Amino acid sequence: MKKKQLSLMLVFALIAGFIGGALSSQLFTIQSAFADKAIKPQKLVVAEEFRVVDKKGKTIARLHDLDGMPVLWMESYNGSPETRISNGTISILGPDHSLYVKPTHISIHGPNGSVKIESTSPGPHISLRRDDHNYARISNMGLTIEESGYRSDVQATVSSMWDPSLKVGVVISSGLPGPHISLFQNGHLRSTLGYKELLTKKTGTKTTRSAASLVLFDEKGNVIWETPE
């Protein structure tokens, strides 16, 4: 190879090296600029829906609009239960059970009944319900239990038990006008053990029986037996 040809090859090699270095430098600079731009946080993102998917592409979470209300929906690992968070409500929904949390109450529902804790009017209370005729209610007023139509009410000073017709029952009271136990049949008071005010219909006078007395009545409310006399 002649010296002239060798010189030309060296010149071309040097030129090619400079050009290649310049192009690679520009390429890395552009890529770095794009990378820097990609990791910068966005000040505003506008979308109708955001989705999170697993490795298989299945949607496991979604933030979207539902009738003008934002809703966050999340699915558990095995597909049940699912969780929803919307305006003022957290819901956990399963195949047989559900939990709802709201500002005024918490409720749990299952195949055998429900439990609800409320702070609404007329006052805070807890309700346990199996159906419309089997439930219990605890409040600042007392305890109410109903099973198959039979009902019991327990309060601070009065307790009562009634059959489904509300005509046969027992009332136990330690409050005013005095402590007593009263039995009702066919909707009428039939006997009282303890304090009792009696009204004499003919004269209109009232007499008071002590807590140590027992009085029996007929269906019209007339005294048929009492002790002590």
C-alpha positions as CSV (number, residue, x, y, z in Angstrom):
1,M,0.0,0.0,0.0
2,K,1.4,3.4,-1.0
3,K,2.0,6.1,1.6
4,K,-0.6,8.3,-0.1
5,Q,-3.3,5.7,0.2
6,L,-2.4,5.0,3.8
7,S,-2.6,8.7,4.6
8,L,-6.0,9.0,3.1
9,M,-7.3,6.0,5.1
10,L,-6.0,7.5,8.3
11,V,-7.7,10.8,7.5
12,F,-11.0,9.1,6.7
13,A,-10.7,7.0,9.9
14,L,-10.2,10.1,12.0
15,I,-13.1,11.9,10.4
16,A,-15.4,8.9,10.9
17,G,-14.3,8.7,14.5
18,F,-15.1,12.3,15.1
19,I,-18.5,12.0,13.4
20,G,-19.4,8.8,15.4
21,G,-18.4,10.4,18.7
22,A,-20.5,13.5,18.0
23,L,-23.6,11.4,17.0
24,S,-23.3,9.2,20.0
25,S,-22.9,12.2,22.3
26,Q,-26.0,13.8,20.8
27,L,-28.0,10.5,21.1
28,F,-27.2,10.0,24.8
29,T,-27.9,13.6,25.5
30,I,-31.4,13.3,23.9
31,Q,-32.1,10.1,25.7
32,S,-31.0,11.6,29.0
33,A,-33.2,14.6,28.4
34,F,-36.3,12.4,27.7
35,A,-35.5,10.3,30.8
36,D,-35.3,13.5,33.0
37,K,-38.5,14.8,31.5
38,A,-40.3,11.4,32.1
39,I,-39.6,11.3,35.8
40,K,-40.7,14.8,36.5
41,P,-44.0,14.9,38.5
42,Q,-47.0,16.2,36.6
43,K,-48.8,19.1,38.2
44,L,-52.2,18.1,36.8
45,V,-53.5,14.9,35.3
46,V,-57.0,14.8,33.9
47,A,-58.8,11.5,33.3
48,E,-62.1,9.9,33.6
49,E,-60.7,6.7,35.1
50,F,-57.5,5.2,36.5
51,R,-56.9,1.5,36.6
52,V,-54.3,-0.8,38.3
53,V,-53.8,-4.2,36.7
54,D,-51.8,-7.3,37.9
55,K,-49.1,-9.1,35.9
56,K,-51.8,-10.9,33.9
57,G,-53.5,-7.7,32.9
58,K,-56.5,-8.2,35.2
59,T,-58.0,-5.0,36.8
60,I,-57.6,-5.1,40.6
61,A,-58.2,-1.4,41.4
62,R,-60.1,1.4,39.7
63,L,-60.7,5.1,40.5
64,H,-63.5,6.4,38.4
65,D,-66.7,8.5,38.3
66,L,-70.1,7.0,39.2
67,D,-73.0,9.3,38.5
68,G,-70.9,12.3,39.3
69,M,-69.4,10.8,42.5
70,P,-65.8,9.6,42.7
71,V,-65.4,5.9,43.6
72,L,-62.3,3.9,44.5
73,W,-62.8,0.2,43.9
74,M,-60.3,-2.5,45.0
75,E,-60.5,-6.3,44.6
76,S,-58.8,-8.7,47.0
77,Y,-56.1,-11.1,46.0
78,N,-58.5,-14.0,45.5
79,G,-61.3,-11.9,44.0
80,S,-63.5,-11.7,47.1
81,P,-64.4,-9.6,49.0
82,E,-64.1,-6.2,47.2
83,T,-63.7,-2.8,48.8
84,R,-65.4,0.4,47.6
85,I,-64.7,3.9,49.0
86,S,-67.1,6.6,47.8
87,N,-68.3,9.9,49.2
88,G,-68.8,9.3,52.9
89,T,-69.0,5.5,52.6
90,I,-66.6,2.5,52.9
91,S,-68.1,-0.8,51.7
92,I,-66.5,-4.2,51.9
93,L,-68.6,-6.7,49.9
94,G,-68.3,-10.5,49.9
95,P,-70.3,-13.3,48.6
96,D,-72.2,-13.8,51.9
97,H,-71.2,-10.9,54.1
98,S,-71.0,-7.1,53.7
99,L,-69.7,-4.2,55.9
100,Y,-70.8,-0.6,55.5
101,V,-69.1,2.3,57.3
102,K,-70.8,5.7,57.2
103,P,-70.5,8.9,59.3
104,T,-73.7,8.0,61.2
105,H,-73.7,4.2,61.4
106,I,-71.8,1.0,60.8
107,S,-73.7,-2.1,59.6
108,I,-72.6,-5.7,59.1
109,H,-74.8,-8.1,57.0
110,G,-74.5,-11.8,56.7
111,P,-76.6,-14.8,55.7
112,N,-78.0,-15.2,59.3
113,G,-78.7,-11.6,60.1
114,S,-77.3,-8.1,60.6
115,V,-75.7,-5.8,63.2
116,K,-76.1,-2.0,63.0
117,I,-74.5,0.6,65.2
118,E,-76.2,4.0,64.8
119,S,-75.7,7.5,66.2
120,T,-78.9,9.0,64.6
121,S,-82.1,10.2,66.1
122,P,-83.7,9.4,68.6
123,G,-80.3,8.5,70.1
124,P,-77.3,6.1,69.7
125,H,-78.3,2.5,69.6
126,I,-77.2,-1.0,68.5
127,S,-79.5,-3.3,66.6
128,L,-79.1,-7.0,66.1
129,R,-81.6,-8.4,63.6
130,R,-82.3,-11.9,62.1
131,D,-85.6,-10.8,60.5
132,D,-88.6,-8.6,61.2
133,H,-89.7,-10.7,64.1
134,N,-86.4,-11.7,65.6
135,Y,-84.2,-8.8,66.8
136,A,-82.6,-7.0,69.7
137,R,-82.1,-3.3,70.2
138,I,-79.8,-1.6,72.8
139,S,-80.0,2.1,73.4
140,N,-79.9,4.7,76.2
141,M,-83.6,3.9,76.7
142,G,-82.9,0.3,77.5
143,L,-83.0,-3.2,75.8
144,T,-85.7,-4.5,73.5
145,I,-85.8,-8.2,72.4
146,E,-88.4,-9.7,70.1
147,E,-88.4,-13.4,69.1
148,S,-91.2,-15.0,67.1
149,G,-93.6,-12.2,68.1
150,Y,-92.8,-12.3,71.8
151,R,-91.3,-9.1,73.1
152,S,-89.4,-8.0,76.2
153,D,-88.4,-4.5,77.1
154,V,-85.9,-3.7,79.8
155,Q,-85.4,-0.2,81.0
156,A,-83.8,1.4,84.1
157,T,-86.9,1.2,86.2
158,V,-89.4,-0.9,84.1
159,S,-89.3,-4.3,82.5
160,S,-92.1,-5.8,80.4
161,M,-92.8,-9.1,78.6
162,W,-95.6,-9.5,76.1
163,D,-97.0,-12.2,73.8
164,P,-97.5,-11.5,70.0
165,S,-101.0,-10.2,70.6
166,L,-99.7,-7.6,73.2
167,K,-102.6,-8.6,75.4
168,V,-100.9,-11.1,77.7
169,G,-97.9,-9.8,79.6
170,V,-96.0,-9.0,82.7
171,V,-94.8,-5.6,83.9
172,I,-92.1,-5.2,86.6
173,S,-91.5,-1.7,87.9
174,S,-89.3,-0.2,90.6
175,G,-90.2,3.4,89.7
176,L,-93.1,5.7,90.4
177,P,-95.7,5.4,91.8
178,G,-94.1,2.5,93.6
179,P,-92.5,-1.0,93.0
180,H,-94.9,-3.6,91.7
181,I,-95.4,-6.6,89.4
182,S,-98.6,-6.5,87.3
183,L,-100.0,-9.4,85.2
184,F,-102.2,-8.7,82.1
185,Q,-104.6,-11.1,80.3
186,N,-106.7,-10.2,77.3
187,G,-105.4,-6.7,77.6
188,H,-106.8,-6.2,81.1
189,L,-104.9,-5.9,84.4
190,R,-105.7,-9.1,86.4
191,S,-103.3,-8.9,89.4
192,T,-100.8,-6.7,91.0
193,L,-98.2,-7.6,93.6
194,G,-96.8,-4.5,95.3
195,Y,-97.7,-0.9,95.3
196,K,-101.1,0.0,93.7
197,E,-103.5,2.9,93.7
198,L,-107.1,1.7,93.7
199,L,-110.1,3.7,92.6
200,T,-113.5,3.1,94.2
201,K,-115.9,3.8,91.3
202,K,-119.0,4.4,93.5
203,T,-117.4,7.0,95.7
204,G,-114.5,8.2,93.5
205,T,-112.1,7.8,96.4
206,K,-108.5,6.5,96.0
207,T,-106.8,4.0,98.3
208,T,-103.1,3.0,98.1
209,R,-101.9,-0.5,98.6
210,S,-98.4,-1.0,100.0
211,A,-95.6,-2.9,98.4
212,A,-96.5,-5.9,100.6
213,S,-100.0,-6.3,99.1
214,L,-101.6,-8.5,96.5
215,V,-104.7,-7.5,94.5
216,L,-106.7,-9.6,92.0
217,F,-109.1,-8.0,89.4
218,D,-111.8,-9.3,87.1
219,E,-112.0,-8.4,83.4
220,K,-113.8,-5.2,84.2
221,G,-111.2,-3.9,86.6
222,N,-113.1,-4.6,89.8
223,V,-111.3,-6.0,92.8
224,I,-112.3,-9.6,93.5
225,W,-109.7,-10.3,96.2
226,E,-106.9,-8.5,98.1
227,T,-104.5,-9.1,100.9
228,P,-104.0,-7.7,103.4
229,E,-107.6,-6.5,103.6
